[in-house]
Amino acid sequence: MHSEILSQDGYVAVGLTEAPVRELFPGIRLRPLWRDASGAHANVLEMDAGSSWPHRDVHEPGPEEVYVVAGVFHDGARDYPAGTFLHAPAGTWHVPATTVGCTLFLFYPRG
């Protein structure tokens, strides 16, 4: 049964350690997990303690969905602990940072 599920067209399973790692900025790493032909994609973002985005992160062309998996995420205005879900509509922005480090699951339904 398990192999039948995974053999369905479009069904994807990726282990975090299998995802390639790309350093975006010092102490901030992106692990792409999945991308659809439409541009929708999912990633894991790892931020070391004391790291921050060097500029505004503008959500274009669509929204950004964020789930704080571990640690504490700061969006430039307030802290969000593990277990928090954030929805950032298209055109909004934040300045990601963390004092203690965090791991985020990111989903972009429109690219």
N, C-alpha and C positions, 0 to 999 in steps of 0.2 A: 504494500500500500504506500509506504513512504516514497519509494522510487517513482510511483505513478504520480504522486503530488508534484515532485520536483521536475518531472518530465513535461509538465504542462507548459505550453507556450507562454513566455513572459514571466513565469514564476522564478524569483531570484532569492537566493540565500547567500549572504556574505558574512563571514566571521570578521570581527573588528581587526584582528591581527593579519588578515588576508588583504585588507584594504591598503592601497598605497598611501604613504604619508608625504605631505607637502608642507614645508614650513612657509606660512604666509608672511609672518613678521616674527621677530625674536620672541620665543616662548609661546607662539601660537601656531598650532599644527592642524591641518585639515586632512580628514580621511574620507574621500568620496566613496559612497556605498552603492549608489544606484543612480542611473540617469535614463529617462524615457526619451523617445524620439521627439516628443513635444517640447522638451526642455525642462520638464519637471525633474527635480533631483533631490536626493537625500545624502546628508553628510554627518560625520561626527567631527566636532571641533574641540580640540584640547587646548586649554590655556593654563600655562604655568602660573604659580603664585606671583603676583606683582606685575603681570603682563597686561598690556592694553592695546587696543586698536589705535593706530597713529592718526586716524581721521574719522569723520562721520561715516558710518556704514548705512548707506541709503538703500532702501528696499525697492529695487527696480528689476524687471518690469512688473513683478507681482509681489504678493505678500511673503513674509518669512514666518515660519512656525518654529518655535524654539521650545525644547523640553530640557530642563536642567537635570542631567543624569546624576551628577556628583558635584560636590563643592558648592560655591556661591558665585553666581553671576551678577555683575553690576552693569546696568545699561546706560550709565551716565547720570541717572537720576536716583536709582535705588538698588538695593541688593535683592536677589531672588535665590532662595536656597534650593537644594536638590528637591525634586518633586514638583517644581513649578513649571507651568505651561504658559508661554507667551505667544500672542498673535500680533504681528506687526503688519498693518495694512500696506499695500503698495504706496510708495511716495513718502512713507515715514522713515525716520532714521534713529539711530542710537550710536553710542560710542562704547563698544564692548570693553570690559575690564574685569579684573578679579584681584582681590588681595590674597586669597587663600588657594586659588586655583579652581578650575572647574572643567567638567566635560559636558558638552551640549550635543543633543541630537537636533539637527536642523533639517527642515523640509521646505522646499520651494515648489509649490504646486503649479506655478506658471513660469518657472525658470528664473 
